[in-house]
Amino acid sequence: MKLPLIKHITAYSEKNCKEDISKTINVLEHISQARGLKPDELDIIGELLSDLYGAVEVNKMVEEGAPQKEALNTFMQRVIGSIN
């Protein structure tokens, strides 16, 4: 996961339609099931999906009233905590 990318996606969804993000997730998940994809291509799709899902989570926190910076920090702390 890349925090700058999650922040960028979050900013996009605040200015545009939030449904664009979920549609993008659906398309990438469908593409990931295509035959003939190389492992490195699947890795890239997986990274994009994790960043998109992260942005969705951050957006939820912001909608619940958390400032964006706090929502981003909280999300990354959860990610780091789940790794340890």
N, C-alpha and C positions, 0 to 999 in steps of 0.2 A: 504494500500500500504506500502510496505517495501522498503525503499531506498537502503539498501544493496543488496536486491534481484534484484531490477531494475538495479543496477550497475553491478551485476554479469551477468545478462542476456545480457546487453549491451556489456560487454566484450566478452561474448561468440559469439554474432552475428558479432562482429568486426573480430574475428579470424576464423569464420566459415561462412556458408551460411546464409544470412539474411532471406532467404525463410524458413529456419527451424522454425523460430519464428512464421511466419504467418501460417505455416502448423500446428504447435502446437496449436495456437489459434483456428484454424478450428476444430481440433480434440476435444479440450476441450469444445468448444461450442456445438459440436455434442453430446458429452458425457453428457453434462448438460441437454439435452432433454430426456435422457433415463428414462424410468419408474422405479420406485422403489428406486430412490436415496433419502437418508435421508437429512433433512435440513442442518445438519452439513457438509455433503459431498458436497452439493451445495455451502455452504459458502466457503469451501476450494477451489473449482473450481473457484468460483467468485474472490477470492483473487488472485489466480494464473493468471486468465485472466486480472485482473486490473494491476498486475505487468508486464505481458507481453505487454499489450497495452502501459503502461508507458515506457517500454524499446523501443518500436517502436517509440514513440514520441521523446525520448532522442536521438535515433539514427538519426532521421530526423534532429534534431538541430545540431548534430555533423557533419553530411554530409553537412550541410549548412555553416559549418566553425566554429561553437562554440566549445570551449574546453569542454571536457567531464564534468569536475567539474561544469562549468558554466551552461551547458545544464541540468545537474541533479538538480542544485539549482533552475534554472528557472522553470523547470517542477514542482518541489515540491511547489514552491511559487504559481504557478497556481492552484495546487490542494488545497492548504490551502486557497487561495482566493475564490475558488468555494465553500468551506465548510462554510465560513463566509458569 
